[in-house]
């Protein structure tokens, strides 16, 4: 019979949930920075976001490792819950629910931030004179432009 170290894995998950709360807070700060239109605050938010993204990937790798070390292999959380009994089962279900809620919150805030960025790009696109819109690298929706860049006179002259 397989033995599981649910307690150590649950302790890890509690820390992971706390970290996801910090990530959600960073997403809220990013959204506020976008709403403020303060370039310095936005730059700080982007730098923090990049560091948070790296930390999140590392945390997820540690979660996978902790799950394996606890004897759960590559099982999904719902399967792990079914393996457990009593207080561990209840605690694992609570962790699962809180992780799911945090992830949904992070996704929502990120989607809102992306929506604001796309709106800002469209507004910039509409306020630029037509001659400045023609050769930019990205469209107002954030897609890369297929319009070729203007030729430089230096390359057109014969030597």
ROTORMI-604028 format. One record per residue (C-alpha): residue in one letter; x, y, z. Coordinates in Angstrom, 2 decimals. Layout:
N
res/east/north/up
A/X/Y/Z
...
REM end
This chain:
159
res/east/north/up
X/0.00/0.00/0.00
X/1.24/3.47/-0.97
X/1.94/5.91/1.84
X/1.54/9.64/1.43
X/3.07/12.56/3.26
X/0.01/14.79/2.99
X/1.05/17.03/5.88
X/4.28/18.25/4.29
X/2.55/18.74/0.94
X/-0.28/20.66/2.61
X/2.26/22.90/4.36
X/3.86/23.61/1.00
X/0.45/24.36/-0.55
X/-0.34/26.84/2.23
X/2.83/28.73/1.31
X/1.92/28.50/-2.37
X/-1.51/29.97/-1.65
X/0.13/32.83/0.21
X/2.44/33.44/-2.76
X/-0.52/33.40/-5.16
X/-2.11/36.07/-2.97
X/1.01/38.18/-3.46
X/0.80/37.59/-7.22
X/-2.83/38.73/-7.20
X/-1.74/41.84/-5.31
X/0.92/42.52/-7.94
X/-1.72/42.11/-10.66
X/-3.89/44.67/-8.87
X/-0.92/47.06/-8.70
X/-0.33/46.55/-12.43
X/-3.95/47.35/-13.17
X/-3.79/50.47/-11.00
X/-0.58/51.53/-12.76
X/-2.28/51.20/-16.13
X/-5.25/53.20/-14.92
X/-2.96/55.95/-13.58
X/-1.22/56.42/-16.97
X/1.92/57.20/-14.95
X/4.80/55.89/-17.08
X/7.21/55.54/-14.14
X/4.69/53.53/-12.13
X/3.96/51.38/-15.20
X/7.66/50.67/-15.75
X/8.07/49.65/-12.10
X/5.02/47.43/-12.41
X/6.37/45.74/-15.55
X/9.73/45.07/-13.88
X/7.96/43.63/-10.83
X/5.72/41.55/-13.10
X/8.73/40.03/-14.86
X/10.30/39.06/-11.54
X/6.97/37.66/-10.31
X/6.56/35.59/-13.48
X/9.97/34.01/-12.95
X/9.22/33.35/-9.28
X/5.88/31.80/-10.21
X/7.53/29.37/-12.65
X/10.03/28.40/-9.95
X/7.28/27.97/-7.37
X/5.34/25.72/-9.73
X/8.44/23.57/-10.28
X/8.84/23.28/-6.50
X/5.14/22.37/-6.18
X/5.54/19.52/-8.68
X/8.62/18.31/-6.81
X/6.89/18.55/-3.41
X/3.92/16.61/-4.79
X/6.21/13.83/-6.02
X/8.12/13.75/-2.74
X/4.83/13.43/-0.85
X/4.08/10.30/-2.89
X/1.37/11.76/-5.12
X/3.36/11.58/-8.35
X/1.71/13.49/-11.16
X/-1.86/13.13/-9.91
X/-4.31/15.96/-10.34
X/-5.45/17.68/-7.18
X/-8.93/16.14/-7.41
X/-7.38/12.64/-7.47
X/-5.17/13.51/-4.49
X/-8.25/14.65/-2.55
X/-9.95/11.31/-3.25
X/-6.95/9.41/-1.85
X/-7.06/11.20/1.49
X/-9.29/10.79/4.53
X/-10.48/12.93/7.41
X/-8.80/16.21/8.23
X/-6.19/15.87/5.47
X/-8.93/15.45/2.88
X/-10.81/18.48/4.19
X/-7.64/20.58/4.32
X/-6.58/19.49/0.80
X/-10.02/20.35/-0.58
X/-9.75/23.79/1.05
X/-6.30/24.31/-0.47
X/-7.61/23.27/-3.87
X/-10.51/25.73/-3.64
X/-8.26/28.60/-2.53
X/-5.70/27.89/-5.26
X/-8.45/27.82/-7.87
X/-9.89/31.11/-6.55
X/-6.47/32.81/-6.56
X/-5.72/31.64/-10.09
X/-9.12/32.85/-11.31
X/-8.50/36.21/-9.62
X/-5.05/36.50/-11.24
X/-6.49/35.62/-14.66
X/-9.31/38.15/-14.27
X/-6.94/40.95/-13.26
X/-4.53/40.08/-16.07
X/-7.38/40.03/-18.62
X/-8.53/43.44/-17.38
X/-4.99/44.80/-17.71
X/-4.72/43.45/-21.25
X/-8.09/44.99/-22.10
X/-6.86/48.37/-20.85
X/-3.63/48.11/-22.83
X/-5.54/47.25/-26.01
X/-7.92/50.16/-25.39
X/-4.99/52.53/-24.86
X/-3.35/51.30/-28.06
X/-6.57/51.89/-30.01
X/-6.87/55.38/-28.54
X/-3.28/56.18/-29.49
X/-3.90/54.81/-32.96
X/-6.95/57.08/-33.37
X/-5.16/60.21/-32.16
X/-2.09/59.82/-34.38
X/-2.11/61.64/-37.70
X/-2.59/59.25/-40.63
X/0.96/59.68/-41.90
X/2.32/58.49/-38.55
X/0.00/55.48/-38.40
X/1.08/54.04/-41.73
X/4.50/52.65/-40.77
X/4.34/51.69/-37.12
X/5.32/48.19/-36.03
X/2.05/47.32/-34.25
X/-1.62/48.00/-34.84
X/-4.00/49.54/-32.31
X/-5.03/46.05/-31.23
X/-1.44/45.07/-30.44
X/-0.96/42.92/-33.54
X/2.21/43.24/-35.55
X/1.67/45.42/-38.60
X/2.10/43.94/-42.07
X/2.65/47.38/-43.58
X/6.26/47.67/-44.75
X/8.45/50.36/-43.27
X/9.32/53.32/-45.51
X/12.47/53.05/-47.54
X/15.30/55.24/-46.50
X/16.68/57.63/-49.11
X/20.21/56.44/-48.36
X/19.41/53.02/-49.77
X/17.68/54.43/-52.86
X/20.59/56.49/-54.13
X/23.10/55.11/-56.56
X/26.77/55.38/-55.72
REM end
